[in-house]
Every structure is written in structure tokens, then in C-alpha cells.
Amino acid sequence: MIFSAKPSDTGREYIVHAVAGNMDWGTPEDSSLAFDMGGHKVFLTHGHHYGVSYTLANLREAAENCGADVAIYGHTHMPALDEQNDILLLNPGSVSKPRQSGLKKTYAVITINDKTGKMSVKFKSLPMIGWI
């Protein structure tokens, strides 16, 4: 799921984009989608259809095929940031069931400079108090 901080046409303070994961049977969300965000095209997917547990090549290719310069994925529940062929590959991790060493509940904040379009990514974490 991704939240965009720019106001939407509906008058809300943010726009929410969500995709279905491998455990989301019968949900109306697609398994992937592409949208524009601050001058960048984002490819959003859970990642299980692209084998992200083994390689990011399929994900990168899918992003490239739809003209995206950013691919955001999940499935592994581990934060990761990589760049391949000018495509930023981002896994924000998980706030509910983290799997990386230390089980830190992570998410990512993407900031896009309004003047330059330059993007920066910062990983953040929630306190280690129980499970959400």
C-alpha cells in the first residue's frame, strides 16, 4: 500500500494505492498497478508473481515494460533498496510481520523534490511493542 501526500481530486489530503498480496483471496485489488507520482511513474506490486524472493530481474523488467522508474514491492517482509537500469527497486519491509534480523517494523518514506524531481528514500520503523 502506498500513500501519496498530494491532495487528490476527491478533496482528501492523500491518495491511497493498494495491491493484493498472495494471501488476499477474493479482494477487488489488482496484483499490480502503475501510477504517476511527483513526475515519476511507479509500478506497485506485492511481488510474489515476480519471484522477488529469488531475484529482482523480473520485477525490474515489468517496471521497465510499463515505463516506470520506480518499482515498489513487498512479499519478503524485509526492507530493501536497489537500483537497476535506472529503475529504483524499493521494498519498505513490514510493520506487521517483519522477517529481517531484529524483526524491526519498517516502512519507507519517499520524498520528491518539487523543483528537481529528485527522489530520496528513508526507512523508518515503529516501536517494538507487540504486533499490530
Secondary structure, 3 states (H helix, E strand, C coil): CEEECCCCCCCCCCEEECCCCCCCCCCCCCCEEEEEECCEEEEEECCHHHCCCCCCHHHHHHHHHCCCCEEECCCCCCCEEEEECCEEEEECCCCCCCCCCCCCCEEEEEEECCCCCCEEEEEEECCCCCCC
